């Protein structure tokens, strides 16, 4: 269901003998909300899965775009989207039991940062509320399987043709040093967190791209790439200082290279600490 302000107010008012989940989004190109566009496809998969479920629980899946519901966005004081609200039934057989002595909120917010924006995660959340498992079926990407098969065959052919040269290469100490260093930089930059949580590449705030997510509980892919470049720069400069500089025979050139490496390391590491302070102003450490 695609709602406007009036329809949103009508469908979410009490009493309700149905559940309704509303995704507040901004799909207009002028807003440039990449997470909104990505989640629109995931939401379509969940809606199709719910239509196939054929269960007695009445659940409606709806969207409210900023262009159609400015008043609702202003009332909720939203600064980031997508913003997902679940309204449970207040009457009927599927209404949750309520303790009269407690104040129960009218809706529940879906935690995007903790649960993610994948169809499977959102379907699990809805399934827990309606008491029925929702099975998401993704269309088979045959082009992906075909490309994977071609790549595997090409790799096997290359290994067979250049086996001896590859064997010498894999026994290289420098190769493994580089791989280990690259893996360390990748993990320190937050790649594993990105893989698990699947965050957006960047955010939007007040109509402008947001490169760094505030707080240490969330991050964007772009900011982890920035951190990775800073970590890699620090590692390269440090290795040059320890390994390459001592081999310079000219004392003046060696001293100059030492100062340059130290200066570069200080600047890069200071930028890394400033990145942490930008995410959280309470971060206590700084270099310069």
C-alpha positions in Angstrom: 0.0 0.0 0.0 1.3 3.5 -0.9 0.0 6.0 1.6 -0.3 9.7 2.0 -0.6 11.7 5.3 -4.4 11.3 5.5 -4.3 7.6 4.7 -1.5 7.0 7.2 -3.5 8.7 9.9 -6.6 6.7 9.0 -4.9 3.3 8.8 -3.0 3.7 12.1 -5.7 5.1 14.3 -7.4 3.0 17.0 -9.1 0.7 17.2 -7.4 -1.7 14.7 -8.2 -5.4 14.2 -5.2 -5.7 11.9 -1.5 -5.1 11.9 0.2 -2.5 9.6 3.9 -1.9 9.1 4.8 1.4 7.4 8.1 2.2 5.8 8.8 6.0 5.8 11.1 6.6 2.9 12.4 9.1 0.4 12.6 7.7 -3.1 12.6 10.9 -5.0 15.9 11.4 -6.9 16.3 14.9 -5.4 16.8 13.3 -2.0 19.4 10.8 -3.2 18.6 8.2 -0.5 20.6 5.1 -1.5 19.4 3.0 1.4 15.8 3.8 0.5 16.2 2.6 -3.0 18.0 -0.5 -1.9 15.3 -1.4 0.6 12.5 -0.8 -1.9 13.6 -4.0 -3.7 14.0 -5.9 -0.5 10.5 -4.8 0.7 9.0 -6.1 -2.6 10.4 -9.5 -1.9 8.9 -9.5 1.7 5.5 -8.4 0.3 5.5 -11.2 -2.2 6.5 -13.7 0.5 3.7 -12.5 2.7 1.1 -12.7 -0.1 2.1 -16.4 -0.6 1.9 -17.2 3.1 -1.9 -17.2 3.2 -2.3 -17.0 7.0 -5.3 -15.6 8.9 -3.4 -12.8 10.5 -4.2 -9.5 8.8 -1.0 -7.7 8.1 -0.7 -4.8 5.7 2.6 -3.6 4.4 2.7 0.0 3.4 5.0 2.9 2.4 4.9 6.6 3.1 7.2 8.7 0.9 8.4 12.1 2.1 6.8 13.8 -0.9 3.4 12.4 0.2 3.7 12.7 3.9 5.7 15.7 4.9 3.5 16.4 7.9 4.1 12.9 9.3 7.9 13.2 8.9 7.8 16.6 10.7 5.7 15.2 13.5 8.1 12.3 14.1 11.1 14.7 13.6 12.8 12.3 11.3 16.3 13.1 10.1 17.2 9.7 8.6 15.3 7.2 6.5 14.2 4.5 5.9 12.3 4.6 9.2 10.0 1.6 9.8 7.0 1.5 12.2 5.0 -1.6 13.2 1.4 -1.0 14.5 0.0 -4.1 16.2 -3.8 -4.8 16.3 -5.6 -3.3 19.3 -8.7 -5.5 19.1 -9.6 -8.9 17.7 -8.1 -12.4 18.2 -4.6 -11.3 17.2 -4.4 -8.3 19.5 -1.5 -8.8 22.0 -2.5 -9.1 25.7 -1.9 -5.8 27.5 -1.3 -5.2 31.2 -3.7 -2.5 32.3 -1.2 -1.1 34.8 1.4 -0.4 32.1 1.6 2.2 29.3 2.0 0.5 26.0 3.3 2.5 23.0 1.1 2.6 20.0 3.8 1.4 17.6 7.2 -0.3 17.6 10.2 1.0 15.7 12.2 -1.5 13.6 15.8 -1.1 14.6 17.5 -0.7 11.2 21.1 -0.5 12.6 20.8 -3.7 14.6 18.6 -5.8 12.3 19.7 -4.5 8.9 17.7 -3.9 5.7 17.8 -7.3 4.0 14.5 -9.0 3.1 15.3 -12.1 5.2 15.9 -10.0 8.3 12.8 -7.9 7.9 10.7 -11.0 7.1 11.9 -12.7 10.4 10.9 -9.6 12.3 7.4 -9.5 10.9 7.1 -13.3 11.3 7.8 -13.0 15.0 5.0 -10.5 15.3 2.4 -12.4 13.3 3.4 -15.8 14.6 4.1 -17.3 11.2 7.4 -17.8 9.4 7.7 -15.8 6.2 9.8 -17.5 3.6 11.6 -15.0 1.2 12.4 -16.4 -2.3 15.0 -14.5 -4.2 14.9 -14.9 -8.0 17.8 -17.0 -9.4 20.5 -14.9 -11.0 21.6 -17.3 -13.7 24.1 -14.7 -15.1 25.9 -14.8 -11.7 26.2 -18.6 -11.9 27.4 -18.5 -15.5 30.0 -15.9 -14.7 31.2 -17.8 -11.7 31.6 -21.0 -13.8 33.7 -19.1 -16.4 35.9 -17.6 -13.8 36.5 -21.0 -12.2 37.4 -22.6 -15.5 39.7 -19.7 -16.4 41.5 -20.0 -13.0 41.9 -23.7 -13.4 43.4 -23.2 -16.9 45.8 -20.6 -15.7 47.0 -22.8 -12.8 47.6 -25.7 -15.2 49.6 -23.5 -17.6 51.7 -21.7 -15.0 51.9 -24.2 -12.2 55.7 -24.1 -11.8 55.8 -20.3 -11.8 52.9 -20.1 -9.4 54.6 -22.6 -7.0 57.6 -20.4 -6.8 55.4 -17.3 -6.2 53.4 -19.0 -3.4 56.7 -19.8 -1.6 57.6 -16.2 -1.6 57.9 -14.7 1.9 57.1 -11.2 0.7 53.8 -12.4 -0.9 52.6 -13.8 2.4 53.8 -10.7 4.3 51.7 -8.6 2.0 48.7 -10.8 2.2 48.8 -10.9 6.0 49.3 -7.1 6.2 46.4 -6.5 3.8 44.1 -8.9 5.8 45.0 -7.1 9.0 44.2 -3.7 7.5 40.9 -5.0 6.1 39.7 -6.3 9.4 40.9 -3.3 11.4 38.9 -1.0 9.1 35.6 -2.8 9.9 35.1 -5.0 6.9 33.8 -7.9 9.0 31.2 -5.6 10.6 30.1 -4.5 7.1 29.7 -8.1 6.0 27.6 -9.0 9.0 25.4 -5.9 9.3 25.3 -4.9 5.6 25.2 -1.1 6.2 24.6 1.4 3.4 27.5 2.8 1.5 26.9 6.3 2.9 24.1 8.2 4.6 22.0 11.3 4.0 21.5 14.1 6.5 19.5 17.3 5.7 19.7 16.4 2.0 23.5 16.1 1.9 25.7 13.0 1.8 26.9 11.8 5.2 30.3 10.1 5.0 30.7 9.1 8.7 28.0 7.7 10.8 27.8 9.3 14.3 28.5 7.0 17.3 30.5 3.8 17.6 27.4 1.5 17.2 27.1 2.1 13.4 29.2 2.9 10.4 29.0 3.3 6.6 31.0 1.3 4.1 32.6 4.5 2.8 34.0 5.4 6.2 35.5 2.0 6.7 37.2 2.4 3.4 38.6 5.8 4.6 39.8 4.1 7.8 41.3 1.3 5.8 43.3 3.7 3.6 44.6 5.5 6.7 45.6 2.2 8.3 47.3 1.1 5.1 49.2 4.4 4.8 50.4 4.0 8.4 51.6 0.5 7.7 53.4 1.3 4.5 55.2 4.3 6.1 56.2 2.3 9.1 57.5 -0.6 7.0 59.5 1.8 4.9 61.0 3.4 8.0 62.0 0.0 9.5 63.0 -1.9 6.4 64.0 0.5 3.6 65.5 3.5 5.3 68.3 1.6 7.1 69.5 0.3 3.7 70.1 3.9 2.4 73.9 4.3 2.3 74.0 8.1 2.2 73.7 9.5 5.7 72.0 12.7 4.6 69.5 10.9 2.4 68.9 8.4 5.2 68.2 11.2 7.7 65.9 13.0 5.3 64.0 9.8 4.6 63.6 9.2 8.3 62.1 12.6 8.9 59.8 12.2 6.0 58.5 8.8 7.1 58.0 10.0 10.7 56.2 13.1 9.5 53.9 11.1 7.2 53.2 8.6 10.0 52.3 11.3 12.5 49.9 13.0 10.0 48.2 9.7 8.9 47.8 8.5 12.5 46.6 11.9 13.6 43.9 11.8 10.8 42.9 8.3 12.0 42.4 9.5 15.6 40.5 12.6 14.3 38.2 10.2 12.4 37.4 8.5 15.8 36.8 11.8 17.5 34.5 12.9 14.6 32.4 9.7 15.2 32.3 10.4 18.9 33.3 13.7 20.4 34.0 11.9 23.8 36.9 9.9 22.2 39.8 11.0 24.5 42.9 10.4 22.4 44.6 12.6 19.8 48.1 13.0 18.4 48.3 16.5 17.1 
